[in-house]
Amino acid sequence: MKETWWLWLLFVVFGIAGSFLSPVFLVTFPICIFTFFWFAYIRFDDEGNFKGS
């Protein structure tokens, strides 16, 4: 989160802006939340190292 805060902010801004055009863009919020937790807790350890095999 420390290094990618700007990317998450960009996703939120585009999701809000897109939702004014079409409600389909509201689906970006659950996708962003899932993606954040996937990378934060499943793909990387506490030190930020990749947990690959």
Buried (B, 14 or more C-beta within 10 A) or exposed (E): EEEEEEEBEEBEEEBEEBBEEEEEBEEBBEEBEEEBEEEEEEEBEEEEEEEEE
